[in-house]
């Protein structure tokens, strides 16, 4: 995920990269409890 986000930041604006990073973190936090 980190690599994909970094590539996204290079291809898009830094602000969008930050949003993708935050979204990824929130998604992980939401999915982890469901799996456990």
Biopython code that builds the backbone (N, CA, C, O; Angstrom):
import numpy as np
from Bio.PDB.StructureBuilder import StructureBuilder

atoms = [
    (1, "UNK", "N", (0.841, -1.198, 0.000)),
    (1, "UNK", "CA", (0.000, 0.000, 0.000)),
    (1, "UNK", "C", (0.876, 1.247, 0.000)),
    (1, "UNK", "O", (0.602, 2.201, -0.727)),
    (2, "UNK", "N", (1.925, 1.239, 0.812)),
    (2, "UNK", "CA", (2.798, 2.420, 0.895)),
    (2, "UNK", "C", (3.409, 2.734, -0.458)),
    (2, "UNK", "O", (3.480, 3.898, -0.852)),
    (3, "UNK", "N", (3.856, 1.693, -1.181)),
    (3, "UNK", "CA", (4.478, 1.915, -2.497)),
    (3, "UNK", "C", (3.438, 2.494, -3.452)),
    (3, "UNK", "O", (3.728, 3.433, -4.194)),
    (4, "UNK", "N", (2.241, 1.941, -3.434)),
    (4, "UNK", "CA", (1.193, 2.412, -4.335)),
    (4, "UNK", "C", (0.867, 3.869, -4.041)),
    (4, "UNK", "O", (0.673, 4.670, -4.955)),
    (5, "UNK", "N", (0.810, 4.204, -2.756)),
    (5, "UNK", "CA", (0.501, 5.587, -2.376)),
    (5, "UNK", "C", (1.595, 6.517, -2.861)),
    (5, "UNK", "O", (1.308, 7.598, -3.376)),
    (6, "UNK", "N", (2.859, 6.104, -2.702)),
    (6, "UNK", "CA", (3.973, 6.945, -3.138)),
    (6, "UNK", "C", (3.894, 7.171, -4.638)),
    (6, "UNK", "O", (4.125, 8.285, -5.108)),
    (7, "UNK", "N", (3.570, 6.127, -5.397)),
    (7, "UNK", "CA", (3.452, 6.265, -6.844)),
    (7, "UNK", "C", (2.310, 7.217, -7.177)),
    (7, "UNK", "O", (2.414, 8.021, -8.103)),
    (8, "UNK", "N", (1.222, 7.124, -6.422)),
    (8, "UNK", "CA", (0.075, 7.996, -6.657)),
    (8, "UNK", "C", (0.467, 9.444, -6.418)),
    (8, "UNK", "O", (0.063, 10.331, -7.170)),
    (9, "UNK", "N", (1.253, 9.690, -5.372)),
    (9, "UNK", "CA", (1.674, 11.053, -5.054)),
    (9, "UNK", "C", (2.503, 11.616, -6.201)),
    (9, "UNK", "O", (2.387, 12.797, -6.527)),
    (10, "UNK", "N", (3.333, 10.786, -6.814)),
    (10, "UNK", "CA", (4.176, 11.250, -7.918)),
    (10, "UNK", "C", (3.319, 11.584, -9.131)),
    (10, "UNK", "O", (3.617, 12.525, -9.867)),
    (11, "UNK", "N", (2.255, 10.815, -9.340)),
    (11, "UNK", "CA", (1.403, 11.019, -10.510)),
    (11, "UNK", "C", (0.316, 12.059, -10.258)),
    (11, "UNK", "O", (-0.258, 12.595, -11.206)),
    (12, "UNK", "N", (0.029, 12.350, -8.989)),
    (12, "UNK", "CA", (-1.047, 13.297, -8.680)),
    (12, "UNK", "C", (-0.541, 14.375, -7.736)),
    (12, "UNK", "O", (0.644, 14.409, -7.404)),
    (13, "UNK", "N", (-1.427, 15.248, -7.307)),
    (13, "UNK", "CA", (-1.035, 16.319, -6.389)),
    (13, "UNK", "C", (-0.755, 15.749, -5.004)),
    (13, "UNK", "O", (-1.354, 14.744, -4.622)),
    (14, "UNK", "N", (0.142, 16.371, -4.247)),
    (14, "UNK", "CA", (0.465, 15.913, -2.889)),
    (14, "UNK", "C", (-0.774, 15.828, -2.010)),
    (14, "UNK", "O", (-0.894, 14.922, -1.185)),
    (15, "UNK", "N", (-1.687, 16.761, -2.184)),
    (15, "UNK", "CA", (-2.893, 16.747, -1.346)),
    (15, "UNK", "C", (-3.682, 15.462, -1.585)),
    (15, "UNK", "O", (-4.169, 14.843, -0.640)),
    (16, "UNK", "N", (-3.806, 15.062, -2.858)),
    (16, "UNK", "CA", (-4.534, 13.827, -3.172)),
    (16, "UNK", "C", (-3.805, 12.642, -2.569)),
    (16, "UNK", "O", (-4.435, 11.712, -2.066)),
    (17, "UNK", "N", (-2.465, 12.670, -2.616)),
    (17, "UNK", "CA", (-1.676, 11.583, -2.032)),
    (17, "UNK", "C", (-1.961, 11.459, -0.549)),
    (17, "UNK", "O", (-2.086, 10.354, -0.020)),
    (18, "UNK", "N", (-2.064, 12.612, 0.128)),
    (18, "UNK", "CA", (-2.343, 12.585, 1.567)),
    (18, "UNK", "C", (-3.727, 11.990, 1.815)),
    (18, "UNK", "O", (-3.915, 11.201, 2.741)),
    (19, "UNK", "N", (-4.693, 12.376, 0.978)),
    (19, "UNK", "CA", (-6.048, 11.842, 1.145)),
    (19, "UNK", "C", (-6.030, 10.331, 0.961)),
    (19, "UNK", "O", (-6.682, 9.603, 1.710)),
    (20, "UNK", "N", (-5.278, 9.855, -0.044)),
    (20, "UNK", "CA", (-5.199, 8.413, -0.285)),
    (20, "UNK", "C", (-4.551, 7.725, 0.906)),
    (20, "UNK", "O", (-4.973, 6.642, 1.313)),
    (21, "UNK", "N", (-3.515, 8.363, 1.467)),
    (21, "UNK", "CA", (-2.824, 7.773, 2.623)),
    (21, "UNK", "C", (-3.779, 7.679, 3.804)),
    (21, "UNK", "O", (-3.858, 6.642, 4.462)),
    (22, "UNK", "N", (-4.508, 8.766, 4.073)),
    (22, "UNK", "CA", (-5.449, 8.775, 5.201)),
    (22, "UNK", "C", (-6.544, 7.736, 4.960)),
    (22, "UNK", "O", (-6.924, 7.004, 5.874)),
    (23, "UNK", "N", (-7.049, 7.675, 3.722)),
    (23, "UNK", "CA", (-8.104, 6.714, 3.399)),
    (23, "UNK", "C", (-7.607, 5.288, 3.613)),
    (23, "UNK", "O", (-8.331, 4.445, 4.141)),
    (24, "UNK", "N", (-6.360, 5.022, 3.199)),
    (24, "UNK", "CA", (-5.788, 3.678, 3.363)),
    (24, "UNK", "C", (-5.691, 3.334, 4.839)),
    (24, "UNK", "O", (-6.033, 2.223, 5.243)),
    (25, "UNK", "N", (-5.222, 4.291, 5.654)),
    (25, "UNK", "CA", (-5.081, 4.042, 7.095)),
    (25, "UNK", "C", (-6.447, 3.780, 7.710)),
    (25, "UNK", "O", (-6.603, 2.860, 8.513)),
    (26, "UNK", "N", (-7.438, 4.585, 7.336)),
    (26, "UNK", "CA", (-8.774, 4.406, 7.901)),
    (26, "UNK", "C", (-9.339, 3.058, 7.472)),
    (26, "UNK", "O", (-9.985, 2.375, 8.267)),
    (27, "UNK", "N", (-9.102, 2.674, 6.224)),
    (27, "UNK", "CA", (-9.602, 1.392, 5.731)),
    (27, "UNK", "C", (-8.977, 0.256, 6.522)),
    (27, "UNK", "O", (-9.666, -0.690, 6.904)),
    (28, "UNK", "N", (-7.669, 0.343, 6.772)),
    (28, "UNK", "CA", (-6.989, -0.708, 7.536)),
    (28, "UNK", "C", (-7.572, -0.778, 8.944)),
    (28, "UNK", "O", (-7.798, -1.871, 9.464)),
    (29, "UNK", "N", (-7.816, 0.362, 9.561)),
    (29, "UNK", "CA", (-8.346, 0.382, 10.927)),
    (29, "UNK", "C", (-9.756, -0.211, 10.961)),
    (29, "UNK", "O", (-10.154, -0.830, 11.947)),
    (30, "UNK", "N", (-10.503, -0.015, 9.875)),
    (30, "UNK", "CA", (-11.875, -0.518, 9.849)),
    (30, "UNK", "C", (-11.905, -2.021, 9.558)),
    (30, "UNK", "O", (-12.758, -2.741, 10.076)),
    (31, "UNK", "N", (-10.973, -2.486, 8.731)),
    (31, "UNK", "CA", (-10.998, -3.895, 8.332)),
    (31, "UNK", "C", (-10.372, -4.790, 9.393)),
    (31, "UNK", "O", (-10.812, -5.926, 9.571)),
    (32, "UNK", "N", (-9.361, -4.309, 10.098)),
    (32, "UNK", "CA", (-8.674, -5.138, 11.095)),
    (32, "UNK", "C", (-9.642, -5.667, 12.166)),
    (32, "UNK", "O", (-9.607, -6.862, 12.457)),
    (33, "UNK", "N", (-10.496, -4.837, 12.759)),
    (33, "UNK", "CA", (-11.445, -5.335, 13.767)),
    (33, "UNK", "C", (-12.397, -6.367, 13.162)),
    (33, "UNK", "O", (-12.777, -7.329, 13.831)),
    (34, "UNK", "N", (-12.783, -6.172, 11.903)),
    (34, "UNK", "CA", (-13.712, -7.103, 11.260)),
    (34, "UNK", "C", (-13.051, -8.470, 11.105)),
    (34, "UNK", "O", (-13.687, -9.501, 11.326)),
    (35, "UNK", "N", (-11.771, -8.473, 10.725)),
    (35, "UNK", "CA", (-11.062, -9.739, 10.538)),
    (35, "UNK", "C", (-10.852, -10.429, 11.876)),
    (35, "UNK", "O", (-10.937, -11.653, 11.966)),
    (36, "UNK", "N", (-10.576, -9.643, 12.922)),
    (36, "UNK", "CA", (-10.310, -10.220, 14.241)),
    (36, "UNK", "C", (-11.631, -10.361, 15.009)),
    (36, "UNK", "O", (-11.637, -10.828, 16.147)),
]
sb = StructureBuilder()
sb.init_structure("model")
sb.init_model(0)
sb.init_chain("A")
sb.init_seg("    ")
for serial, (resi, resn, name, xyz) in enumerate(atoms, 1):
    if name == "N":
        sb.init_residue(resn, " ", resi, " ")
    sb.init_atom(name, np.array(xyz, "f"), 0.0, 1.0, " ", f" {name:<3s}", serial, name[0])
structure = sb.get_structure()
